[in-house]
Amino acid sequence: MNDICCIGHITLDKIVTPKQTTYLPGGTSYYFSHGMRHLKDTRNYKLITALAPSEYKAVEDMRKEGIRVKVLPSRKTVYFENTYGENQDNRTQRVLAKADPFTVDELKDEKAHIFHLGSLLSDDFSLDVVKMLSDKGILAVDAQGYLREVRGEKVYPIDWKDKKEALKYIDILKVNEHEAEVLTGFKDPKQAALQLAAWGVKEVLLTLGSLGSLIYAEGKFHKIPAYPPHEVVDATGCGDTYVLGYLYMRNKGASYEEAGCFAAAMSTIKLEKSGPFSGTEEDVWKIIHTSNLHPQTL
């Protein structure tokens, strides 16, 4: 039995910022897994991914770092181009290749306390996969991929067509403010979180960039601060790092606020460098304990 099992495609990423252009492996599963290996209690972590044989080096490198990886067959690897402006919250994307979706048959024998689906595109995980995994453990989902459809090379924002059915089975949902508005029609983050909860989500994680994040669970809002970074270098993977920190702490029995603050501090450290989170658990706690910013229950 795994504590946490992340399922998602590893991508080829071209990251364009005002300062530089970088080519890196990426995707939720990549940032999540590399961040996880820097934390203490991760012996029972597993990644399930799918990519073309030509990109297996990324998996081999992860295994050398001690990450347990199961690779499913795929004809192609997802290839993203992410372009950021001066404001790291603004991103444009192109998709130059797509991988095969994950299927019920491929995942039916997996066991974990928490499954995290790192969706990148709308057809990565079918409703049947969501239903099946929800019976096996706590199901966490990043909504971003469900709201992105590829036509040609362009990525188009779409609504999640099965959302009202799928959200009944999702315990923990991570969205940013734009995704929350697309899903619910509400610009106000609190209203959006309430709607997502009404559709069945038990823990809504709503990230607001430099304004922090909101967690809604058990009828209460928890306002989590954003800890200021020393320097903003690369926002790619910050949302994945947030979810990783949150699930890691929730699996250990932490409260919503404690898990949220840990997630936020991890994201701050990640924001200061390109690539996945590479700090330590002590670094994360130092940010929290030396900050004069505190969570609030609203």
N, C-alpha and C positions, 0 to 999 in steps of 0.2 A: 504493500500500500504506500503510495506516494503522499507526502504532505501537500505539495502543490505541483500540478502538472500544467504547463503552458502549452497550448496548441496554436501554431500559426506558421506562416511562411517566412523563411529567411529571404530577404530581398537583395538585389544589387541596388545600391543607392548612389546617385550622383547628387551631391549637396552643393548648391551654389549660394554663397553669401557675398555681401559687398567686399569682404576681405579676401576670400579664397574660393576655389572649387576643389572639392574632395570626393574621392571615390571610395566607398566603404560598403561592407555588408550591412544590412539593416533589417528593418521590420520589427514589429512588436516582440516576436520570439527572440530575436537577436539581442535587443536592448534589455529585455526582461531577464534573459538567461545570464548574460554577462554581468548585469547588475547584481543578480542573485548570488553569483559565486563570490562576491566580495563581502557578503554577510556571513554571520557565524553559523546559524542553525539551518543549513541547506543540504544536508546529506540526503534527504528524501525528496529532492527536487528532480523533475524530469521534463525535458523538452520533447515535443513531437512536432516535427516539421516536414515539409515536402519541397524539394527543389531538384533541378536537373542535375544529372551526374557531372556535368562540366563545372558545377559550383560546389562540389563536395569538399573542397579545401576548407571552406568556412566551417563545416561541421567537424572536420578533422582537427582544426585549430581549437574548437570549443571542447572537444573531447580531451585534447592535451591539457586544457585548463581544468579538467576534472568535472566538466558538465556532462551529465548523462543525456544522450540524444538518441531518439529513434527517428530514422529517416523513412518517409513513405515515398513511393515513386511519383515522379511528376515529369511531364515532357519538357516543361520550361520552368525557369525561375522568374519570379516577379522582378521587374526592373523599373524602379521609380527614379524620376528626376524631381528633386525638391529645390525650389528657388525662393530664398528669403530676401526681404527688403531690410532697410535699417531697423525697422520694428520687427523683432523676431516672432511676434504674434501673427504676422502676415506671411502666408506661404502660397505659392502656386505650384501645381504638380502636373507632370506628364507620366504616363505609364507606357513603357516601351515593350513590355512582354508580361504575360500572365501565366501563373502556375495553375495546376489542376486543383479543384475543390477537395476538401476533406469529406470522407463518407462515413456513414454509420458502420459499415462492415470493417473499415480500417480502425475504428476507435472503440468498437463494442466491448473489447476485452480489457480496456484500460481501467485502472483503479486509482483513485486519489481522493483526498479529503476536500481539496479545492481544485476545480478545473478552471483555467483562465483561457478564454478564446480571444486571441489577438487578431481580430478581423482587419484585413487591409482593403478588401474589395467586397462588393455586395453579395457575391456568390461563393465566398470562401466556406461558409457554414450554412447548411440548409436548416430549415425548421425541424426536420427529423433528427438532425444531429443535436440541436439544442435540447429537444425533448429527451432524447436518450441519455445525454450526459447529466441532465438535471436529476435523473433518477439515481445517479451513481455518486453524487457528492454536491457540495456547494458550487454553484455555477456563477462565475464572474465573466463579464463580457465588456470589451471596449467597443463602443458603438460606431467608431469612426468608419470602419470599412463598410458597414451596412449602408452608409450614407454616401458612398462613392461608387459610381458606375463608369466603366471605361467604354468610350466609343471612339474607335480609331486609337489615337495616342492620348486623347484628352480625357481628363477626369471631370465628370459632371456631378454636381450635388443632386442627390435624390432623397426621397423619404424612404424609410424602411418599410417595405410593402407588407411584411408579416408582423409588424411591431406589436400590435395588440394581442396577438396570439403568442408570440415569442416571449414577450416581457413577463408573462405569467410564470414562466419557467426560470427566469433569471433572478438570482439572489442579489448580486452586486453588479451595478451598471455604472461604467465610467463614461461621462460625456463632458465636452467643454461647452461654453455658453452658446456657441453657434450651433453645435449639434443638438443641444437641448431645445433651441428655438425651432429648428427644422422638425424635430420629432413631435413637439407639443404645440407649436404655434405661439408659445408664450416667450416674450422677450425677457420678462422678469425671471431671474434664476429660481427664486422661491416657488413661484407659480409652476414653472416647468418641473421642478423636482416633485412637487405635490402631484402633478399629473402623472409623472412616471411611476410614482409610488401607487397611485390609484389604479394603474394598469398592472400592478403586481410586483414591482421591484422592491426588495426589502431594504437594500442599502444603495442610495443614489450618491455617487461621487461626481460632483459638478465642479470642474476646474475653471478658474477665471483668470488665468495668466498671472500677471503681476499683482492682481487684486486678491490672490489667495484662492481658496476653494470652499465649497459648501458640501457638507455631508448631511443627508436627510435619512434618518432611520428611527424606527419605533416612535414616530410622531414628533420628533424633535429635530431642529436644525442645529448643526455645529459649524460655526464659522472658523475656518482654519487659516492662519496667516500665511502670507508668502514671505519667506525669509530673504532679504535682499542679497543678491550675489555680489562678490567683489568685482566681477566683470561678466558681461553677457557675451559668451563665445558662440554657442550653438544650441538651439532649442530642440533640435531633432532628438526624439526619444524621451523628452521630459514627461510627456503623458504616460508613457510606458513605465518610466521610473517611478512615477507617482503610484500607479496601480501596484507595481511590484512591492514598494515599501508598505503600502496599505495592507495587501494580502499577507505579506510576511508577518506583520505585527498582529493582524486579526487571527491568523493561524496560531499564534502564540498566546492568544487570549486577551490581547490589548483592547482597551475601550475604543470607541469610534474616534474620540478626540486624540488619544495617544497615537493611534494608527495614522490618523490624518496628519498630525504634526511630523511624525517620522517620515511619512511620504513626501511632505512638502520640503523638509530639510534635505532629503535625498535628491529631490528635483533641483534644488538650489545648487548643490555640489555638481550635479550633472551639467547644469546650464553653464558652468564655468569652463568646461572643456568640450572638445569634439569627441564623438564616440560615446560608448556606454558609460554609466556610472562606474568610477574606479576608486572611490574613496573607501572608507572603512565605517563600520558601525559606530566606532568611537567618534569619528568626524561628524556623523549625523547627530549624535547626542550632544556633542559640544555646541553645535549651532542652536539646538533647542534650549539648552541650559544656560547659554550666555546671551540669549536674545531677550529683549524686553517686550517682545510680541507674544501674545498668549491667545489660545483658542477661546471662543465664547459659545455658550449654549443660548440660542435665541428663542 
